Each structure stands twice: as structure tokens, then as C-alpha cells.
Amino acid sequence: MPKSLEKTRKKIAKKRVNITALHENSRDSQRLRRAQMRDDRLARVASARKKGDQPLIVRAAFFREVVRENDGNPLELPAIHSHIETFVHQHDEEFSALKKERRAGRPASTREDILRTKIAVDEKEYENGFYLPDLTDADNVVFLQRWDGDWSYLSTLKWVWISKAGIVKPAKFPPKGQS
């Protein structure tokens, strides 16, 4: 959490008795405004980064549950492919329900459009190479089970690209625009 405003306010309070009696354009009030703008900017950047990291966290959580259902044992490639299919098509039921409840001739709802694009993007990624933790490595499976939802811990896992054709390539974390 940004603290430059608190620090600036504290420094100004040390040299002044009454901090509320600042002139509108004084140096101290300008310092306070700059500190406030910096804190706002840092908070905005942090929230944007967190929003961008969310899909990988959701993906890792899904495959952590898959590993837990398998009693912490590594998976074979055909089983991984079936779980990838499950992940890619996890929104199909909601999408079809939204499609059915829509009256004929009406445009699609925003939620329906979001689900359609999400499904299409995941299918395209699966064709080219789906990014996920390596579930065939026993050590990696143990690390994935220990994961507590923290972004920084994900870098300790081994990640791979698995295509629909069965090609497995090692990958680095986080993905840098590949796929």
C-alpha cells in the first residue's frame, strides 16, 4: 500500500503546528497534492496488475483441485487433456442457458458475449498450446498442492504448453505474450 502521503503529511506536521492552516498554493500543500496523486497512481497500477494476473491464478487453482482429486499423484497426458477440455468448456452450460432464455431476434447480453469470447480464446489457446503447471512431474504436483493462492509462489512451479495435438513444451512463468 502506498505510504508517501502519510510520510509527507508527517514531515509537514513536524515543522508546522496546524497542518490544516496551509495556503492553497503553498509548497507544503503542493507536496501533499503530489504525494496524493502518486499514491492514487500506484494503487491504480497495482489493481490493473492484479486484474491481469487473475486468469492465471484461476487456472492454477483449477488444476490444483484436479491434483487433489487425484490424491496428489502425477497425471498421464490423456487425463491432462480431458481436464483441459473440462477447463476450456467450463462455461458452456451457463452460455447455453443464457442463449436459451434470450428471446428470438434480441441481441446477445453482455455476459453472453463475454462467455463466447472466453470460450473461443481458450479453445484457440488449446489448439496452439495450453499453458498450465506441469502435472506429470511428481515434485511439481507436490508444489502445486502446497500453493496457497499467492502470485509469487507460482514462479516456483514448472509450467508447460500442451497442444491439442499432444505436443508438450516447457514454458517459463509468467508467459510473455506467447500463445
CNS distance restraints for C-alpha pairs under 8 A (distance, minus, plus):
assign (resid   1 and name CA) (resid  43 and name CA) 7.32 0.50 0.50
assign (resid   2 and name CA) (resid  39 and name CA) 5.25 0.50 0.50
assign (resid   2 and name CA) (resid  42 and name CA) 6.73 0.50 0.50
assign (resid   2 and name CA) (resid  43 and name CA) 7.15 0.50 0.50
assign (resid   3 and name CA) (resid   7 and name CA) 6.30 0.50 0.50
assign (resid   3 and name CA) (resid  39 and name CA) 7.03 0.50 0.50
assign (resid   4 and name CA) (resid   8 and name CA) 5.99 0.50 0.50
assign (resid   4 and name CA) (resid  35 and name CA) 5.59 0.50 0.50
assign (resid   4 and name CA) (resid  36 and name CA) 7.62 0.50 0.50
assign (resid   4 and name CA) (resid  38 and name CA) 7.61 0.50 0.50
assign (resid   4 and name CA) (resid  39 and name CA) 6.67 0.50 0.50
assign (resid   5 and name CA) (resid   9 and name CA) 5.98 0.50 0.50
assign (resid   5 and name CA) (resid  32 and name CA) 6.44 0.50 0.50
assign (resid   5 and name CA) (resid  35 and name CA) 4.77 0.50 0.50
assign (resid   5 and name CA) (resid  36 and name CA) 5.53 0.50 0.50
assign (resid   5 and name CA) (resid  39 and name CA) 6.90 0.50 0.50
assign (resid   6 and name CA) (resid  10 and name CA) 6.09 0.50 0.50
assign (resid   7 and name CA) (resid  11 and name CA) 6.25 0.50 0.50
assign (resid   8 and name CA) (resid  12 and name CA) 6.23 0.50 0.50
assign (resid   8 and name CA) (resid  31 and name CA) 7.18 0.50 0.50
assign (resid   8 and name CA) (resid  32 and name CA) 6.43 0.50 0.50
assign (resid   8 and name CA) (resid  35 and name CA) 6.96 0.50 0.50
assign (resid   9 and name CA) (resid  13 and name CA) 6.03 0.50 0.50
assign (resid   9 and name CA) (resid  32 and name CA) 6.76 0.50 0.50
assign (resid  10 and name CA) (resid  14 and name CA) 6.33 0.50 0.50
assign (resid  11 and name CA) (resid  15 and name CA) 6.97 0.50 0.50
assign (resid  12 and name CA) (resid  16 and name CA) 6.22 0.50 0.50
assign (resid  12 and name CA) (resid  19 and name CA) 7.16 0.50 0.50
assign (resid  12 and name CA) (resid  28 and name CA) 6.80 0.50 0.50
assign (resid  13 and name CA) (resid  17 and name CA) 6.53 0.50 0.50
assign (resid  13 and name CA) (resid  18 and name CA) 7.24 0.50 0.50
assign (resid  13 and name CA) (resid  19 and name CA) 5.82 0.50 0.50
assign (resid  22 and name CA) (resid  26 and name CA) 6.86 0.50 0.50
assign (resid  22 and name CA) (resid  28 and name CA) 7.37 0.50 0.50
assign (resid  22 and name CA) (resid  29 and name CA) 6.51 0.50 0.50
assign (resid  23 and name CA) (resid  29 and name CA) 7.08 0.50 0.50
assign (resid  24 and name CA) (resid  29 and name CA) 6.44 0.50 0.50
assign (resid  25 and name CA) (resid  29 and name CA) 6.23 0.50 0.50
assign (resid  25 and name CA) (resid  30 and name CA) 6.39 0.50 0.50
assign (resid  26 and name CA) (resid  30 and name CA) 6.27 0.50 0.50
assign (resid  27 and name CA) (resid  31 and name CA) 6.17 0.50 0.50
assign (resid  28 and name CA) (resid  32 and name CA) 6.26 0.50 0.50
assign (resid  29 and name CA) (resid  33 and name CA) 6.22 0.50 0.50
assign (resid  30 and name CA) (resid  34 and name CA) 6.16 0.50 0.50
assign (resid  31 and name CA) (resid  35 and name CA) 6.13 0.50 0.50
assign (resid  32 and name CA) (resid  36 and name CA) 6.14 0.50 0.50
assign (resid  33 and name CA) (resid  37 and name CA) 6.16 0.50 0.50
assign (resid  34 and name CA) (resid  38 and name CA) 6.13 0.50 0.50
assign (resid  35 and name CA) (resid  39 and name CA) 6.21 0.50 0.50
assign (resid  36 and name CA) (resid  40 and name CA) 6.20 0.50 0.50
assign (resid  37 and name CA) (resid  41 and name CA) 6.12 0.50 0.50
assign (resid  38 and name CA) (resid  42 and name CA) 6.14 0.50 0.50
assign (resid  39 and name CA) (resid  43 and name CA) 6.17 0.50 0.50
assign (resid  40 and name CA) (resid  44 and name CA) 6.16 0.50 0.50
assign (resid  41 and name CA) (resid  45 and name CA) 6.21 0.50 0.50
assign (resid  42 and name CA) (resid  46 and name CA) 6.11 0.50 0.50
assign (resid  43 and name CA) (resid  47 and name CA) 6.18 0.50 0.50
assign (resid  44 and name CA) (resid  48 and name CA) 6.25 0.50 0.50
assign (resid  45 and name CA) (resid  49 and name CA) 6.18 0.50 0.50
assign (resid  46 and name CA) (resid  50 and name CA) 6.13 0.50 0.50
assign (resid  47 and name CA) (resid  51 and name CA) 6.12 0.50 0.50
assign (resid  48 and name CA) (resid  52 and name CA) 6.25 0.50 0.50
assign (resid  49 and name CA) (resid  53 and name CA) 6.19 0.50 0.50
assign (resid  50 and name CA) (resid  54 and name CA) 6.24 0.50 0.50
assign (resid  53 and name CA) (resid  57 and name CA) 6.58 0.50 0.50
assign (resid  53 and name CA) (resid 151 and name CA) 7.76 0.50 0.50
assign (resid  54 and name CA) (resid  58 and name CA) 6.19 0.50 0.50
assign (resid  55 and name CA) (resid  59 and name CA) 6.15 0.50 0.50
assign (resid  56 and name CA) (resid  60 and name CA) 6.09 0.50 0.50
assign (resid  57 and name CA) (resid  61 and name CA) 6.10 0.50 0.50
assign (resid  57 and name CA) (resid 149 and name CA) 6.95 0.50 0.50
assign (resid  57 and name CA) (resid 151 and name CA) 7.06 0.50 0.50
assign (resid  58 and name CA) (resid  62 and name CA) 6.21 0.50 0.50
assign (resid  59 and name CA) (resid  63 and name CA) 6.43 0.50 0.50
assign (resid  59 and name CA) (resid 132 and name CA) 7.27 0.50 0.50
assign (resid  60 and name CA) (resid  64 and name CA) 6.02 0.50 0.50
assign (resid  60 and name CA) (resid 132 and name CA) 7.04 0.50 0.50
assign (resid  60 and name CA) (resid 133 and name CA) 6.99 0.50 0.50
assign (resid  60 and name CA) (resid 144 and name CA) 7.96 0.50 0.50
assign (resid  61 and name CA) (resid  65 and name CA) 6.34 0.50 0.50
assign (resid  61 and name CA) (resid 149 and name CA) 7.35 0.50 0.50
assign (resid  62 and name CA) (resid  66 and name CA) 6.46 0.50 0.50
assign (resid  62 and name CA) (resid  87 and name CA) 7.67 0.50 0.50
assign (resid  63 and name CA) (resid  67 and name CA) 6.22 0.50 0.50
assign (resid  63 and name CA) (resid 132 and name CA) 7.88 0.50 0.50
assign (resid  63 and name CA) (resid 133 and name CA) 7.66 0.50 0.50
assign (resid  64 and name CA) (resid  68 and name CA) 6.24 0.50 0.50
assign (resid  64 and name CA) (resid 144 and name CA) 5.92 0.50 0.50
assign (resid  64 and name CA) (resid 145 and name CA) 5.94 0.50 0.50
assign (resid  65 and name CA) (resid  69 and name CA) 6.16 0.50 0.50
assign (resid  66 and name CA) (resid  70 and name CA) 6.41 0.50 0.50
assign (resid  66 and name CA) (resid  83 and name CA) 7.62 0.50 0.50
assign (resid  67 and name CA) (resid  71 and name CA) 6.49 0.50 0.50
assign (resid  67 and name CA) (resid  72 and name CA) 5.25 0.50 0.50
assign (resid  67 and name CA) (resid  73 and name CA) 6.80 0.50 0.50
assign (resid  67 and name CA) (resid  74 and name CA) 7.42 0.50 0.50
assign (resid  67 and name CA) (resid  75 and name CA) 7.91 0.50 0.50
assign (resid  67 and name CA) (resid 135 and name CA) 7.69 0.50 0.50
assign (resid  67 and name CA) (resid 141 and name CA) 6.93 0.50 0.50
assign (resid  67 and name CA) (resid 145 and name CA) 7.25 0.50 0.50
assign (resid  68 and name CA) (resid  72 and name CA) 5.34 0.50 0.50
assign (resid  68 and name CA) (resid 145 and name CA) 7.04 0.50 0.50
assign (resid  70 and name CA) (resid  74 and name CA) 7.91 0.50 0.50
assign (resid  70 and name CA) (resid  75 and name CA) 7.89 0.50 0.50
assign (resid  72 and name CA) (resid 141 and name CA) 6.53 0.50 0.50
assign (resid  72 and name CA) (resid 142 and name CA) 6.79 0.50 0.50
assign (resid  72 and name CA) (resid 145 and name CA) 7.29 0.50 0.50
assign (resid  73 and name CA) (resid 138 and name CA) 6.80 0.50 0.50
assign (resid  73 and name CA) (resid 141 and name CA) 7.12 0.50 0.50
assign (resid  74 and name CA) (resid 135 and name CA) 5.57 0.50 0.50
assign (resid  74 and name CA) (resid 136 and name CA) 4.85 0.50 0.50
assign (resid  74 and name CA) (resid 137 and name CA) 6.06 0.50 0.50
assign (resid  74 and name CA) (resid 138 and name CA) 5.39 0.50 0.50
assign (resid  74 and name CA) (resid 141 and name CA) 6.30 0.50 0.50
assign (resid  75 and name CA) (resid  79 and name CA) 6.27 0.50 0.50
assign (resid  75 and name CA) (resid  80 and name CA) 6.41 0.50 0.50
assign (resid  75 and name CA) (resid 135 and name CA) 5.72 0.50 0.50
assign (resid  75 and name CA) (resid 136 and name CA) 5.22 0.50 0.50
assign (resid  76 and name CA) (resid  80 and name CA) 6.34 0.50 0.50
assign (resid  76 and name CA) (resid 136 and name CA) 6.28 0.50 0.50
assign (resid  77 and name CA) (resid  81 and name CA) 6.22 0.50 0.50
assign (resid  77 and name CA) (resid 136 and name CA) 7.53 0.50 0.50
assign (resid  77 and name CA) (resid 166 and name CA) 7.86 0.50 0.50
assign (resid  78 and name CA) (resid  82 and name CA) 6.40 0.50 0.50
assign (resid  79 and name CA) (resid  83 and name CA) 6.33 0.50 0.50
assign (resid  80 and name CA) (resid  84 and name CA) 6.11 0.50 0.50
assign (resid  80 and name CA) (resid 135 and name CA) 7.52 0.50 0.50
assign (resid  81 and name CA) (resid  85 and name CA) 6.21 0.50 0.50
assign (resid  81 and name CA) (resid 164 and name CA) 7.52 0.50 0.50
assign (resid  82 and name CA) (resid  86 and name CA) 6.29 0.50 0.50
assign (resid  83 and name CA) (resid  87 and name CA) 6.19 0.50 0.50
assign (resid  84 and name CA) (resid  88 and name CA) 6.08 0.50 0.50
assign (resid  84 and name CA) (resid 126 and name CA) 7.91 0.50 0.50
assign (resid  84 and name CA) (resid 130 and name CA) 7.92 0.50 0.50
assign (resid  85 and name CA) (resid  89 and name CA) 6.09 0.50 0.50
assign (resid  86 and name CA) (resid  90 and name CA) 5.73 0.50 0.50
assign (resid  88 and name CA) (resid 119 and name CA) 6.30 0.50 0.50
assign (resid  88 and name CA) (resid 122 and name CA) 5.51 0.50 0.50
assign (resid  88 and name CA) (resid 123 and name CA) 6.31 0.50 0.50
assign (resid  88 and name CA) (resid 126 and name CA) 8.00 0.50 0.50
assign (resid  89 and name CA) (resid 119 and name CA) 6.60 0.50 0.50
assign (resid  91 and name CA) (resid  95 and name CA) 6.10 0.50 0.50
assign (resid  91 and name CA) (resid 115 and name CA) 6.74 0.50 0.50
assign (resid  91 and name CA) (resid 119 and name CA) 7.24 0.50 0.50
assign (resid  92 and name CA) (resid  96 and name CA) 6.08 0.50 0.50
assign (resid  92 and name CA) (resid 119 and name CA) 7.80 0.50 0.50
assign (resid  93 and name CA) (resid  97 and name CA) 6.10 0.50 0.50
assign (resid  94 and name CA) (resid  98 and name CA) 6.16 0.50 0.50
assign (resid  95 and name CA) (resid  99 and name CA) 6.15 0.50 0.50
assign (resid  95 and name CA) (resid 112 and name CA) 6.01 0.50 0.50
assign (resid  95 and name CA) (resid 115 and name CA) 6.27 0.50 0.50
assign (resid  95 and name CA) (resid 116 and name CA) 7.20 0.50 0.50
assign (resid  96 and name CA) (resid 100 and name CA) 6.08 0.50 0.50
assign (resid  97 and name CA) (resid 101 and name CA) 6.25 0.50 0.50
assign (resid  98 and name CA) (resid 102 and name CA) 6.31 0.50 0.50
assign (resid  98 and name CA) (resid 112 and name CA) 6.37 0.50 0.50
assign (resid  99 and name CA) (resid 108 and name CA) 7.63 0.50 0.50
assign (resid  99 and name CA) (resid 112 and name CA) 7.26 0.50 0.50
assign (resid 102 and name CA) (resid 106 and name CA) 6.79 0.50 0.50
assign (resid 102 and name CA) (resid 108 and name CA) 7.42 0.50 0.50
assign (resid 108 and name CA) (resid 112 and name CA) 6.01 0.50 0.50
assign (resid 108 and name CA) (resid 113 and name CA) 6.45 0.50 0.50
assign (resid 109 and name CA) (resid 113 and name CA) 6.33 0.50 0.50
assign (resid 110 and name CA) (resid 114 and name CA) 6.21 0.50 0.50
assign (resid 111 and name CA) (resid 115 and name CA) 6.19 0.50 0.50
assign (resid 112 and name CA) (resid 116 and name CA) 6.10 0.50 0.50
assign (resid 113 and name CA) (resid 117 and name CA) 6.24 0.50 0.50
assign (resid 114 and name CA) (resid 118 and name CA) 6.07 0.50 0.50
assign (resid 115 and name CA) (resid 119 and name CA) 6.07 0.50 0.50
assign (resid 116 and name CA) (resid 120 and name CA) 6.16 0.50 0.50
assign (resid 117 and name CA) (resid 121 and name CA) 5.97 0.50 0.50
assign (resid 118 and name CA) (resid 122 and name CA) 6.17 0.50 0.50
assign (resid 119 and name CA) (resid 123 and name CA) 6.12 0.50 0.50
assign (resid 120 and name CA) (resid 124 and name CA) 6.15 0.50 0.50
assign (resid 121 and name CA) (resid 125 and name CA) 6.09 0.50 0.50
assign (resid 122 and name CA) (resid 126 and name CA) 6.12 0.50 0.50
assign (resid 123 and name CA) (resid 127 and name CA) 6.33 0.50 0.50
assign (resid 124 and name CA) (resid 128 and name CA) 6.41 0.50 0.50
assign (resid 125 and name CA) (resid 129 and name CA) 5.56 0.50 0.50
assign (resid 125 and name CA) (resid 130 and name CA) 5.39 0.50 0.50
assign (resid 125 and name CA) (resid 179 and name CA) 6.08 0.50 0.50
assign (resid 126 and name CA) (resid 130 and name CA) 4.57 0.50 0.50
assign (resid 126 and name CA) (resid 162 and name CA) 7.35 0.50 0.50
assign (resid 126 and name CA) (resid 163 and name CA) 5.59 0.50 0.50
assign (resid 126 and name CA) (resid 164 and name CA) 5.77 0.50 0.50
assign (resid 127 and name CA) (resid 163 and name CA) 5.55 0.50 0.50
assign (resid 127 and name CA) (resid 164 and name CA) 5.13 0.50 0.50
assign (resid 127 and name CA) (resid 165 and name CA) 7.52 0.50 0.50
assign (resid 128 and name CA) (resid 163 and name CA) 5.50 0.50 0.50
assign (resid 128 and name CA) (resid 164 and name CA) 7.32 0.50 0.50
assign (resid 128 and name CA) (resid 179 and name CA) 6.33 0.50 0.50
assign (resid 129 and name CA) (resid 161 and name CA) 4.90 0.50 0.50
assign (resid 129 and name CA) (resid 162 and name CA) 4.79 0.50 0.50
assign (resid 129 and name CA) (resid 163 and name CA) 3.89 0.50 0.50
assign (resid 129 and name CA) (resid 164 and name CA) 7.03 0.50 0.50
assign (resid 129 and name CA) (resid 167 and name CA) 7.90 0.50 0.50
assign (resid 129 and name CA) (resid 179 and name CA) 6.34 0.50 0.50
assign (resid 130 and name CA) (resid 160 and name CA) 7.87 0.50 0.50
assign (resid 130 and name CA) (resid 161 and name CA) 5.08 0.50 0.50
assign (resid 130 and name CA) (resid 162 and name CA) 4.98 0.50 0.50
assign (resid 130 and name CA) (resid 163 and name CA) 5.84 0.50 0.50
assign (resid 130 and name CA) (resid 179 and name CA) 7.66 0.50 0.50
assign (resid 131 and name CA) (resid 159 and name CA) 7.00 0.50 0.50
assign (resid 131 and name CA) (resid 160 and name CA) 5.83 0.50 0.50
assign (resid 131 and name CA) (resid 161 and name CA) 4.66 0.50 0.50
assign (resid 131 and name CA) (resid 162 and name CA) 6.67 0.50 0.50
assign (resid 131 and name CA) (resid 171 and name CA) 7.95 0.50 0.50
assign (resid 132 and name CA) (resid 159 and name CA) 5.63 0.50 0.50
assign (resid 132 and name CA) (resid 160 and name CA) 5.73 0.50 0.50
assign (resid 132 and name CA) (resid 161 and name CA) 6.61 0.50 0.50
assign (resid 132 and name CA) (resid 162 and name CA) 7.82 0.50 0.50
assign (resid 133 and name CA) (resid 140 and name CA) 7.70 0.50 0.50
assign (resid 133 and name CA) (resid 144 and name CA) 7.90 0.50 0.50
assign (resid 133 and name CA) (resid 157 and name CA) 6.58 0.50 0.50
assign (resid 133 and name CA) (resid 158 and name CA) 5.83 0.50 0.50
assign (resid 133 and name CA) (resid 159 and name CA) 4.24 0.50 0.50
assign (resid 133 and name CA) (resid 160 and name CA) 6.04 0.50 0.50
assign (resid 134 and name CA) (resid 140 and name CA) 6.52 0.50 0.50
assign (resid 134 and name CA) (resid 141 and name CA) 7.51 0.50 0.50
assign (resid 134 and name CA) (resid 157 and name CA) 7.77 0.50 0.50
assign (resid 134 and name CA) (resid 158 and name CA) 5.65 0.50 0.50
assign (resid 134 and name CA) (resid 159 and name CA) 5.17 0.50 0.50
assign (resid 134 and name CA) (resid 160 and name CA) 5.61 0.50 0.50
assign (resid 135 and name CA) (resid 140 and name CA) 6.83 0.50 0.50
assign (resid 135 and name CA) (resid 141 and name CA) 5.82 0.50 0.50
assign (resid 136 and name CA) (resid 140 and name CA) 7.95 0.50 0.50
assign (resid 136 and name CA) (resid 141 and name CA) 7.61 0.50 0.50
assign (resid 137 and name CA) (resid 141 and name CA) 6.28 0.50 0.50
assign (resid 138 and name CA) (resid 142 and name CA) 6.44 0.50 0.50
assign (resid 139 and name CA) (resid 143 and name CA) 6.34 0.50 0.50
assign (resid 140 and name CA) (resid 144 and name CA) 6.08 0.50 0.50
assign (resid 140 and name CA) (resid 157 and name CA) 5.96 0.50 0.50
assign (resid 140 and name CA) (resid 158 and name CA) 6.35 0.50 0.50
assign (resid 141 and name CA) (resid 145 and name CA) 6.24 0.50 0.50
assign (resid 142 and name CA) (resid 146 and name CA) 6.42 0.50 0.50
assign (resid 143 and name CA) (resid 147 and name CA) 6.38 0.50 0.50
assign (resid 143 and name CA) (resid 156 and name CA) 7.84 0.50 0.50
assign (resid 143 and name CA) (resid 157 and name CA) 6.67 0.50 0.50
assign (resid 144 and name CA) (resid 157 and name CA) 6.99 0.50 0.50
assign (resid 147 and name CA) (resid 153 and name CA) 6.79 0.50 0.50
assign (resid 147 and name CA) (resid 154 and name CA) 7.63 0.50 0.50
assign (resid 149 and name CA) (resid 153 and name CA) 7.97 0.50 0.50
assign (resid 150 and name CA) (resid 154 and name CA) 7.15 0.50 0.50
assign (resid 151 and name CA) (resid 155 and name CA) 7.80 0.50 0.50
assign (resid 153 and name CA) (resid 157 and name CA) 7.57 0.50 0.50
assign (resid 154 and name CA) (resid 173 and name CA) 7.54 0.50 0.50
assign (resid 155 and name CA) (resid 173 and name CA) 5.62 0.50 0.50
assign (resid 155 and name CA) (resid 174 and name CA) 7.25 0.50 0.50
assign (resid 158 and name CA) (resid 170 and name CA) 7.77 0.50 0.50
assign (resid 158 and name CA) (resid 171 and name CA) 7.51 0.50 0.50
assign (resid 158 and name CA) (resid 172 and name CA) 7.47 0.50 0.50
assign (resid 158 and name CA) (resid 173 and name CA) 7.95 0.50 0.50
assign (resid 159 and name CA) (resid 170 and name CA) 6.24 0.50 0.50
assign (resid 159 and name CA) (resid 171 and name CA) 5.21 0.50 0.50
assign (resid 159 and name CA) (resid 172 and name CA) 6.19 0.50 0.50
assign (resid 159 and name CA) (resid 173 and name CA) 6.75 0.50 0.50
assign (resid 160 and name CA) (resid 168 and name CA) 6.62 0.50 0.50
assign (resid 160 and name CA) (resid 169 and name CA) 5.53 0.50 0.50
assign (resid 160 and name CA) (resid 170 and name CA) 4.36 0.50 0.50
assign (resid 160 and name CA) (resid 171 and name CA) 4.78 0.50 0.50
assign (resid 160 and name CA) (resid 172 and name CA) 7.75 0.50 0.50
assign (resid 161 and name CA) (resid 167 and name CA) 7.86 0.50 0.50
assign (resid 161 and name CA) (resid 168 and name CA) 5.64 0.50 0.50
assign (resid 161 and name CA) (resid 169 and name CA) 5.08 0.50 0.50
assign (resid 161 and name CA) (resid 170 and name CA) 6.24 0.50 0.50
assign (resid 161 and name CA) (resid 171 and name CA) 6.32 0.50 0.50
assign (resid 162 and name CA) (resid 166 and name CA) 6.38 0.50 0.50
assign (resid 162 and name CA) (resid 167 and name CA) 5.69 0.50 0.50
assign (resid 162 and name CA) (resid 168 and name CA) 4.60 0.50 0.50
assign (resid 162 and name CA) (resid 169 and name CA) 6.60 0.50 0.50
assign (resid 163 and name CA) (resid 167 and name CA) 5.29 0.50 0.50
assign (resid 163 and name CA) (resid 168 and name CA) 6.68 0.50 0.50
assign (resid 171 and name CA) (resid 175 and name CA) 7.52 0.50 0.50
